[in-house]
Structure formats: structure tokens, C-alpha cells
Amino acid sequence: MRWIPPRRGDVVGIVLGVLLVLLITLYAVSGPLGLRARTNYGFGPEWNCTSLGRGEPLCVKKAP
């Protein structure tokens, strides 16, 4: 099998594809519904609520 060097369009397409996958992954992790989403859960700013993934969130009141 002969190796054919990639053309400029092939390289640009691969780079854009990798960037698109990285952007989608970054949005999924840190976007509005991502792992680090800040949700109020009905409490004020003096509460620190964390979603555990399953069930209800765990909320702890911040120290004064």
C-alpha cells in the first residue's frame, strides 16, 4: 500500500473536526447543564448546593 501525503484541505478538515469535538466536550463539561453548573435550587446565596448526580442536591449553609 502506498502512502499518499495529505492535501491542505484534508489537514484543515481534520483540524476543524478536532476543534469541533473539543468545543462540544468543553461545553458539555462547563456549559449551563454541565458538571460545574451553578444552580440555585431555591436557596439564597448563603447556601452552597451541589448536585450529586442522582437524587436531590446536597445543600450546606456557608459559615458566617
N, CA, C and O atoms as CSV, one atom per row, in Angstrom:
chain,resi,resn,atom,element,x,y,z
A,1,MET,N,N,0.839,-1.159,0.000
A,1,MET,CA,C,0.000,0.000,0.000
A,1,MET,C,C,0.894,1.234,0.000
A,1,MET,O,O,1.842,1.331,0.780
A,2,ARG,N,N,0.579,2.173,-0.885
A,2,ARG,CA,C,1.366,3.396,-0.978
A,2,ARG,C,C,0.805,4.463,-0.062
A,2,ARG,O,O,-0.409,4.584,0.100
A,3,TRP,N,N,1.685,5.224,0.525
A,3,TRP,CA,C,1.268,6.334,1.385
A,3,TRP,C,C,1.135,7.583,0.539
A,3,TRP,O,O,2.082,7.985,-0.137
A,4,ILE,N,N,-0.045,8.202,0.572
A,4,ILE,CA,C,-0.293,9.421,-0.186
A,4,ILE,C,C,-0.278,10.581,0.795
A,4,ILE,O,O,-1.040,10.567,1.761
A,5,PRO,N,N,0.551,11.565,0.583
A,5,PRO,CA,C,0.601,12.695,1.520
A,5,PRO,C,C,-0.732,13.450,1.539
A,5,PRO,O,O,-1.353,13.646,0.494
A,6,PRO,N,N,-1.164,13.870,2.727
A,6,PRO,CA,C,-2.457,14.574,2.808
A,6,PRO,C,C,-2.375,15.950,2.147
A,6,PRO,O,O,-1.343,16.618,2.184
A,7,ARG,N,N,-3.484,16.347,1.546
A,7,ARG,CA,C,-3.556,17.660,0.928
A,7,ARG,C,C,-3.929,18.696,1.988
A,7,ARG,O,O,-4.314,18.350,3.104
A,8,ARG,N,N,-3.811,19.945,1.627
A,8,ARG,CA,C,-4.093,21.029,2.558
A,8,ARG,C,C,-5.537,20.958,3.070
A,8,ARG,O,O,-5.781,21.178,4.256
A,9,GLY,N,N,-6.476,20.658,2.203
A,9,GLY,CA,C,-7.881,20.559,2.603
A,9,GLY,C,C,-8.118,19.420,3.593
A,9,GLY,O,O,-8.953,19.539,4.490
A,10,ASP,N,N,-7.395,18.330,3.435
A,10,ASP,CA,C,-7.519,17.216,4.373
A,10,ASP,C,C,-7.060,17.619,5.769
A,10,ASP,O,O,-7.720,17.310,6.762
A,11,VAL,N,N,-5.921,18.314,5.840
A,11,VAL,CA,C,-5.373,18.742,7.131
A,11,VAL,C,C,-6.310,19.745,7.789
A,11,VAL,O,O,-6.571,19.651,8.988
A,12,VAL,N,N,-6.820,20.703,7.020
A,12,VAL,CA,C,-7.744,21.698,7.566
A,12,VAL,C,C,-9.008,21.014,8.076
A,12,VAL,O,O,-9.510,21.373,9.141
A,13,GLY,N,N,-9.521,20.052,7.350
A,13,GLY,CA,C,-10.718,19.328,7.786
A,13,GLY,C,C,-10.498,18.558,9.072
A,13,GLY,O,O,-11.366,18.541,9.944
A,14,ILE,N,N,-9.351,17.924,9.196
A,14,ILE,CA,C,-9.037,17.167,10.416
A,14,ILE,C,C,-8.913,18.119,11.607
A,14,ILE,O,O,-9.441,17.841,12.683
A,15,VAL,N,N,-8.215,19.243,11.414
A,15,VAL,CA,C,-8.035,20.216,12.499
A,15,VAL,C,C,-9.386,20.793,12.921
A,15,VAL,O,O,-9.657,20.909,14.116
A,16,LEU,N,N,-10.229,21.154,11.968
A,16,LEU,CA,C,-11.558,21.680,12.307
A,16,LEU,C,C,-12.415,20.632,13.008
A,16,LEU,O,O,-13.171,20.966,13.920
A,17,GLY,N,N,-12.312,19.396,12.606
A,17,GLY,CA,C,-13.051,18.325,13.275
A,17,GLY,C,C,-12.614,18.132,14.714
A,17,GLY,O,O,-13.447,17.957,15.604
A,18,VAL,N,N,-11.311,18.165,14.943
A,18,VAL,CA,C,-10.792,18.028,16.307
A,18,VAL,C,C,-11.233,19.216,17.159
A,18,VAL,O,O,-11.635,19.034,18.309
A,19,LEU,N,N,-11.163,20.436,16.608
A,19,LEU,CA,C,-11.615,21.615,17.348
A,19,LEU,C,C,-13.102,21.551,17.677
A,19,LEU,O,O,-13.514,21.945,18.768
A,20,LEU,N,N,-13.905,21.061,16.748
A,20,LEU,CA,C,-15.333,20.929,16.990
A,20,LEU,C,C,-15.612,19.941,18.119
A,20,LEU,O,O,-16.449,20.206,18.982
A,21,VAL,N,N,-14.923,18.815,18.118
A,21,VAL,CA,C,-15.095,17.827,19.191
A,21,VAL,C,C,-14.653,18.416,20.533
A,21,VAL,O,O,-15.310,18.183,21.547
A,22,LEU,N,N,-13.558,19.170,20.556
A,22,LEU,CA,C,-13.096,19.800,21.789
A,22,LEU,C,C,-14.086,20.839,22.296
A,22,LEU,O,O,-14.340,20.909,23.499
A,23,LEU,N,N,-14.648,21.643,21.407
A,23,LEU,CA,C,-15.625,22.644,21.825
A,23,LEU,C,C,-16.896,22.007,22.374
A,23,LEU,O,O,-17.443,22.479,23.370
A,24,ILE,N,N,-17.366,20.952,21.743
A,24,ILE,CA,C,-18.559,20.256,22.225
A,24,ILE,C,C,-18.286,19.628,23.588
A,24,ILE,O,O,-19.141,19.676,24.473
A,25,THR,N,N,-17.111,19.043,23.764
A,25,THR,CA,C,-16.746,18.448,25.050
A,25,THR,C,C,-16.636,19.513,26.128
A,25,THR,O,O,-17.112,19.312,27.246
A,26,LEU,N,N,-16.018,20.640,25.811
A,26,LEU,CA,C,-15.883,21.730,26.775
A,26,LEU,C,C,-17.246,22.277,27.174
A,26,LEU,O,O,-17.478,22.555,28.351
A,27,TYR,N,N,-18.145,22.435,26.219
A,27,TYR,CA,C,-19.493,22.917,26.523
A,27,TYR,C,C,-20.253,21.904,27.378
A,27,TYR,O,O,-20.992,22.285,28.287
A,28,ALA,N,N,-20.074,20.626,27.088
A,28,ALA,CA,C,-20.779,19.596,27.857
A,28,ALA,C,C,-20.307,19.557,29.304
A,28,ALA,O,O,-21.089,19.245,30.202
A,29,VAL,N,N,-19.044,19.868,29.538
A,29,VAL,CA,C,-18.492,19.822,30.889
A,29,VAL,C,C,-18.785,21.099,31.655
A,29,VAL,O,O,-19.120,21.041,32.838
A,30,SER,N,N,-18.666,22.252,31.010
A,30,SER,CA,C,-18.790,23.507,31.750
A,30,SER,C,C,-19.950,24.376,31.306
A,30,SER,O,O,-20.074,25.504,31.783
A,31,GLY,N,N,-20.796,23.904,30.425
A,31,GLY,CA,C,-21.924,24.691,29.940
A,31,GLY,C,C,-23.039,24.813,30.967
A,31,GLY,O,O,-22.862,24.420,32.120
A,32,PRO,N,N,-24.175,25.349,30.566
A,32,PRO,CA,C,-25.272,25.564,31.510
A,32,PRO,C,C,-25.804,24.274,32.137
A,32,PRO,O,O,-26.334,24.305,33.248
A,33,LEU,N,N,-25.675,23.166,31.458
A,33,LEU,CA,C,-26.129,21.885,32.017
A,33,LEU,C,C,-24.951,20.978,32.326
A,33,LEU,O,O,-25.122,19.772,32.501
A,34,GLY,N,N,-23.773,21.545,32.393
A,34,GLY,CA,C,-22.554,20.761,32.575
A,34,GLY,C,C,-22.305,20.349,34.010
A,34,GLY,O,O,-23.162,20.515,34.878
A,35,LEU,N,N,-21.138,19.818,34.246
A,35,LEU,CA,C,-20.779,19.282,35.551
A,35,LEU,C,C,-20.604,20.374,36.593
A,35,LEU,O,O,-20.870,20.149,37.774
A,36,ARG,N,N,-20.160,21.559,36.173
A,36,ARG,CA,C,-19.910,22.642,37.117
A,36,ARG,C,C,-20.999,23.696,37.086
A,36,ARG,O,O,-20.739,24.851,37.423
A,37,ALA,N,N,-22.198,23.339,36.696
A,37,ALA,CA,C,-23.290,24.304,36.603
A,37,ALA,C,C,-23.680,24.796,37.994
A,37,ALA,O,O,-23.792,24.016,38.940
A,38,ARG,N,N,-23.881,26.091,38.093
A,38,ARG,CA,C,-24.311,26.696,39.354
A,38,ARG,C,C,-25.823,26.842,39.313
A,38,ARG,O,O,-26.350,27.655,38.554
A,39,THR,N,N,-26.513,26.073,40.112
A,39,THR,CA,C,-27.963,26.119,40.177
A,39,THR,C,C,-28.372,26.524,41.579
A,39,THR,O,O,-27.757,26.104,42.560
A,40,ASN,N,N,-29.402,27.336,41.673
A,40,ASN,CA,C,-29.804,27.886,42.951
A,40,ASN,C,C,-30.576,26.874,43.790
A,40,ASN,O,O,-30.389,26.856,45.006
A,41,TYR,N,N,-31.408,26.056,43.232
A,41,TYR,CA,C,-32.235,25.069,43.928
A,41,TYR,C,C,-33.198,25.720,44.917
A,41,TYR,O,O,-33.694,25.040,45.814
A,42,GLY,N,N,-33.477,27.020,44.779
A,42,GLY,CA,C,-34.447,27.693,45.624
A,42,GLY,C,C,-33.887,28.272,46.902
A,42,GLY,O,O,-34.658,28.797,47.706
A,43,PHE,N,N,-32.597,28.208,47.133
A,43,PHE,CA,C,-31.982,28.771,48.321
A,43,PHE,C,C,-31.284,30.076,47.958
A,43,PHE,O,O,-31.084,30.372,46.780
A,44,GLY,N,N,-30.913,30.857,48.974
A,44,GLY,CA,C,-30.229,32.124,48.754
A,44,GLY,C,C,-28.744,31.940,48.518
A,44,GLY,O,O,-28.250,30.812,48.483
A,45,PRO,N,N,-28.022,33.058,48.354
A,45,PRO,CA,C,-26.587,32.989,48.074
A,45,PRO,C,C,-25.759,32.502,49.262
A,45,PRO,O,O,-24.586,32.165,49.099
A,46,GLU,N,N,-26.357,32.461,50.459
A,46,GLU,CA,C,-25.613,31.986,51.635
A,46,GLU,C,C,-25.573,30.462,51.723
A,46,GLU,O,O,-24.991,29.907,52.655
A,47,TRP,N,N,-26.182,29.793,50.765
A,47,TRP,CA,C,-26.188,28.329,50.716
A,47,TRP,C,C,-25.285,27.843,49.597
A,47,TRP,O,O,-25.198,28.477,48.546
A,48,ASN,N,N,-24.617,26.727,49.818
A,48,ASN,CA,C,-23.775,26.094,48.813
A,48,ASN,C,C,-24.404,24.749,48.474
A,48,ASN,O,O,-24.357,23.816,49.275
A,49,CYS,N,N,-24.996,24.654,47.281
A,49,CYS,CA,C,-25.684,23.426,46.871
A,49,CYS,C,C,-24.878,22.711,45.787
A,49,CYS,O,O,-24.363,23.344,44.865
A,50,THR,N,N,-24.776,21.410,45.905
A,50,THR,CA,C,-24.033,20.587,44.960
A,50,THR,C,C,-24.912,19.428,44.510
A,50,THR,O,O,-25.524,18.740,45.327
A,51,SER,N,N,-24.964,19.224,43.206
A,51,SER,CA,C,-25.710,18.102,42.667
A,51,SER,C,C,-24.845,16.850,42.740
A,51,SER,O,O,-23.681,16.877,42.341
A,52,LEU,N,N,-25.399,15.763,43.241
A,52,LEU,CA,C,-24.652,14.521,43.384
A,52,LEU,C,C,-24.828,13.595,42.190
A,52,LEU,O,O,-24.280,12.494,42.162
A,53,GLY,N,N,-25.594,14.046,41.208
A,53,GLY,CA,C,-25.801,13.230,40.015
A,53,GLY,C,C,-27.091,12.446,40.061
A,53,GLY,O,O,-27.799,12.363,39.057
A,54,ARG,N,N,-27.409,11.872,41.195
A,54,ARG,CA,C,-28.648,11.115,41.365
A,54,ARG,C,C,-29.355,11.638,42.595
A,54,ARG,O,O,-28.718,11.917,43.611
A,55,GLY,N,N,-30.644,11.772,42.513
A,55,GLY,CA,C,-31.413,12.217,43.659
A,55,GLY,C,C,-31.356,13.718,43.850
A,55,GLY,O,O,-31.018,14.466,42.933
A,56,GLU,N,N,-31.690,14.143,45.045
A,56,GLU,CA,C,-31.755,15.561,45.377
A,56,GLU,C,C,-30.360,16.140,45.604
A,56,GLU,O,O,-29.420,15.406,45.910
A,57,PRO,N,N,-30.229,17.466,45.453
A,57,PRO,CA,C,-28.932,18.089,45.692
A,57,PRO,C,C,-28.628,18.168,47.196
A,57,PRO,O,O,-29.533,18.137,48.030
A,58,LEU,N,N,-27.364,18.268,47.510
A,58,LEU,CA,C,-26.905,18.417,48.881
A,58,LEU,C,C,-26.613,19.894,49.111
A,58,LEU,O,O,-25.766,20.470,48.428
A,59,CYS,N,N,-27.317,20.523,50.082
A,59,CYS,CA,C,-27.157,21.936,50.352
A,59,CYS,C,C,-26.648,22.140,51.766
A,59,CYS,O,O,-27.180,21.574,52.721
A,60,VAL,N,N,-25.600,22.966,51.888
A,60,VAL,CA,C,-24.985,23.256,53.173
A,60,VAL,C,C,-24.902,24.776,53.285
A,60,VAL,O,O,-24.497,25.456,52.342
A,61,LYS,N,N,-25.295,25.310,54.464
A,61,LYS,CA,C,-25.224,26.740,54.668
A,61,LYS,C,C,-23.781,27.147,54.926
A,61,LYS,O,O,-23.074,26.517,55.712
A,62,LYS,N,N,-23.351,28.226,54.243
A,62,LYS,CA,C,-21.971,28.710,54.395
A,62,LYS,C,C,-21.764,29.283,55.788
A,62,LYS,O,O,-22.693,29.820,56.392
A,63,ALA,N,N,-20.551,29.167,56.289
A,63,ALA,CA,C,-20.223,29.707,57.610
A,63,ALA,C,C,-20.223,31.224,57.560
A,63,ALA,O,O,-19.827,31.807,56.551
A,64,PRO,N,N,-20.665,31.880,58.645
A,64,PRO,CA,C,-20.716,33.363,58.642
A,64,PRO,C,C,-19.335,33.984,58.627
A,64,PRO,O,O,-19.209,35.208,58.624
